[in-house]
């Protein structure tokens, strides 16, 4: 039996589809009933038999910090894909991020140990990898994490979660950690998912960031996760990205694919600085949710270049071009409108 946490998210739902499509016995954790509809919708993209495939999943209602419910979910489980996480860059969400990302992962690892799980795949993030002094230097799996840097609350908690997984390997559990970039895939057009970028670009954006980031196709990512879990590799981490691209190029390609006008103006450091401070003030005075934190402003104006050579070598893997992924996601976005 395979257990998937975070099965109602972008990565989890696509992973579930791949698993049940190959007749694997799968159990998945969910927290709220309405999120199951998202999984059904994702399945409907890819199969006319989507209802039967969805019904083949054994769903268990559980929270990452609900130990009794998790113990039930772990019954007869041999492999675990831990995809569940809370994604937020809002500083005031730090304690919630710790509770879910670090403590929740510790609970999953402890249950893996207690149930003698054969292998766990943890979905981390490139945010949990350090940054070199030279922005033109490629970031690899061995780039040192500097706890003294001004890291985002999300990055801190994803790094902390990785430490819990490594603890599990010291206690006998085989593990692989994947560090994906921005994951491109359909079905989740709001919230912290990359689908929100497609929605915002379609709606119309005035500014683009001057920095770069790394992108990965959700179908590539889940294929790699399956290969790592089913193969002999263990106790390794892998950067999973297809390409590094500037925010300018990315949003132009998405806009073209969606048939809308791209943003024409670059957001200057001054504009971003004013923006995140006004956003903070709006949060403090009116209680509005943060939409542009200091770390988000820094991220969109920072150049980062990630190296995917380790996973390409380990699996002899060739990634889809990001242009192909953008066109595919754009088609599903237009279909859903």
N, C-alpha and C positions, 0 to 999 in steps of 0.2 A: 504494500500500500504506500502510495506517495502522498505526502501532505504539502499543501501549498498555502502559505500565509499571504495576505494581501491579494487574494484571488479576484477581488472586485476592482482592482486598479488596472491601469493600462498594461503594465508588464504582466501582472498576474493573469489577467483575462486571456491574453494572447498565449501565455504559457499553458494555461488550462486547455485551450483549444488544441494546441499541438499534442498535449498528453492524451486527451480523450480520443483524438483522431487516430491515434495509434493503439487504441484499446487498452491503455494503461488504467489500472485501478487507482482512482484519485479521490482524495478527500480535500476539501478546501474550507478555510475559515472565513466567516463574514461577521460584520458587526451590526449592520442595519439592513432590513429587508429590502428597501427600495434600491439598494446598490446592486442587487442581483439582476435587476433589469438591464444594467449596463453590460453585464457579462453576456446576457442573452442577445443584446443588440450587437455586440462585437462578433459573436458566433454567427449571427445572421448575415454578416458581410461575406462569410467564406463558405457557407454550406446551406443547401436547401433542407438538410437534415439537422438543422441547428438545435431544434427543440429536443430531439432524442439525445444528441450529444450533451446538451446541458443537463438533462435529467440523469445522465450516467454519473454525474459528480455527486459525491456524498458531502453535503454541506453541514457544517457545524457552526453554530453561533457561539463566538468566543471573542474575548478581548485579550490582547497580549499580556495583560496584567491580571487576568482571571485564571489563576492556576487550576482550580477544579475543572473548569470548562476545557482548558488546554490539555489536561490529563486525559480527558475523554477523547479529544481530537487525536492524541498520539497513540491510541490503542492500535496495535498491530502495524504501526508505521515503520518503514525501513529507510525511506529517503525523504528529506525535507528541502523544499525550496522556500527560503524565507525572503519574501518580497515585500512584506508589510513595512510601512514606514510613515512617519508624519513629515511632510515637506512644508517648511515655512522658513522665511528669512526674517521674520519679525522678532526683534530682540525680546519683547515681552512674552513670547511663546517658549522661552528657553526651558522652563521647568516642564512644560508639556512635552517638548521635544525630547528631553532627557527621559521622561517617564516612558514614552513609547519607543523611542529609538534605542536607548541604551538599556534601560531596565527590562523592556519588552524582549529585546534580543537576548539578554541574560537569561530570562525565563525560558525562551526557546532552546537555548544552548543547554541549560540545565536538564530540560526534559529530553533532549537528544542524548545526553550522557546517561540519564536514568533509564532510558529505553533502549540503550545500545544501538542507536541509529547508525546505519552503515555510512551515510554521507549527507552532508548539508551543503547547499549552495546559498550563499548570502549575497543579496543584491545591495551593494554599497553605492558609491558615487565617486566621480572624479573629484568631487568637493572634498573627499577625505584623503586626498593625496597632496603632498607638499608642493611648494612652488619654488623654482630656482631664482636666484638673484637676477640672472640674465633672462629677460623675457623671450629671447630668441632661442633659448635652450629647450630642447624637447623634454617634456615631463614624462618620466617612466615610473614603473612600479616601485623603484628603489629611491625615488626622489624623497628626501627626508621631510617628514612632517615637523613643522616648527610650532610648538604650542605657545610660543611667545608672540607669534604673529597676530595681527588683528583678524582672526578667523571668524566666519559667520557662525551663528548659533547652530544652523543646520549642519555645517561642516564639522563642528566640534562633536556633535552628537553622533554623526555617522562614523567618525573616526573612533569614538568611544565604543560604538557597537561592534566595529571590526575587532577591537581589543577583546571583547567578550567572545567572539568567534575563535580568535587565536587561543584564548584560554581553553576553549573546548578541545582544540587540537592537542593541547598539553595533557588533557585528561582522556585522550584516546579516540576522539571523534575525527573522522576524515572530513575535510572541508575544502571548498573552493570559494573564493570571493571574486565577484565581478564588480568592476568600477566603470559603469557606463557613463557616457556623456549625456547630452540632452537627447532623450529618447523620442523618436518620431514615430507616431502611430495614430490610428483613427479611433474614434468613439468617445473620447474624453475631451470635450471642447471648452471646458471651464476649469477653474481652480488652478492647481499648481502644475497640471500636465502641460506638455508641449503643445497639445491641441489648442490651448488658450492662445498661443502665439498665432496660429492660423486664424483663429476667430478675430483677434485684434487687428491683424494685418488686413483681413477681409473688411473689417469695419472701417479701417483707415487710420494710419499712424502718421504723425507729423515728423517724428524724430527717430533716428536709429543710433545705437551705441557705436563708439569708435573702436571697441575691443573685438576680441575673437572668442569663439568657444568651439567645443567639439561635439559632433552629432553622431547618433547611431540609430539605425533602423530597428524597430521593435521586432521585426521578423528575424533579422540577423542576430539580435541579442538573445532571443529565446532559443534559436537554433544552437547557438554557442553554449548556452546554459545546459541544454540537454546533452550536448556532446561532452562537456566537462563532467557532468554527473555520471554519464554512462561509461566514460573512459577511465583509464588508470591514474590520471593526474589527481593529486590531492595535496592539500596544505599549500596552495599557491593562490596568488591574487593576480588578476588580469585587468588592464585597462581595455575597455571595449568601446572603441570609437571607429567610425568609418573615415571621417574627414574632419580636419580643422578648417573652419570658415569664419570670415569676419561677419559681424552682425549685419553689416551693410549688404554684403553679398547674399546672405541667407534670406533676409527679408525681401530683397529684390526678386530672388528666385521664387519665393512663396507667392509674392504679389503677382508675378507673371503667370504662375500656374493657376492662380485663382481668378485671373482676369481683372485685377484691380490695380490702382496706382500705388507704387511703393512710397515709403517716406523719402523725402528729398533732403532733409536737413540733418546734419550730424549734431547730436547733443553734446555741447561743450562741457568741460569740467565745471565751469562756473554755473551753467544751467542745471547740471545734475546736483551740484552742491546746494544750490538754492532749493531745488526740487525736493531732496530728501529732508531738508530742514523744515520746509513748509509742511511736508507730509507728517513729520514728527509732531509739529505744532498742532496740526489738525487732529492727530490722534489724542494728544494730551488734553486739548480744549473740548473737542466734540466727541471723543471716544471712537472715532472712525478707525477701521482696520488699516494697518500700514499697507501701502501699495508700492512704496519706493523707500526702502531702508538704505542706510549708509552703505551696507555691504552690497546691496543690489546695484546701487549707483557705481560703486567701485568695480563690480564684476563686469558691467556692460561697457566699461571704458578700459578694461585691462586686457592685454594680449597674453593668451595662454595657448601653448602648443603641446598636444599630447601625442605620445608615441604608442602605436598599436602593434609594433613588431613582435612583441612577446606572444600574443595570442595568435597572430598570423603564422608564426613559426610553430607553435605548439600544436595547432590543429590543421596547418596548411590551408588556412581559410582565406577566401577572397570576399570582401565586402561589396554590397551593392553601392553604386555611386549615390551620393546623397540627392542628386538631382532626380534620380528615379524614385527614391523614397518620398521626396517632396511632391512629385506629381501624383503618386499613388495616394498619399494622405489627402491631398487636395481634392482628388476625385471623390473620396468618401465624405469629405467635408461638404462639398457641393450636393452630394446625394442626400445628406442629412438635413440640408436647409429647407 
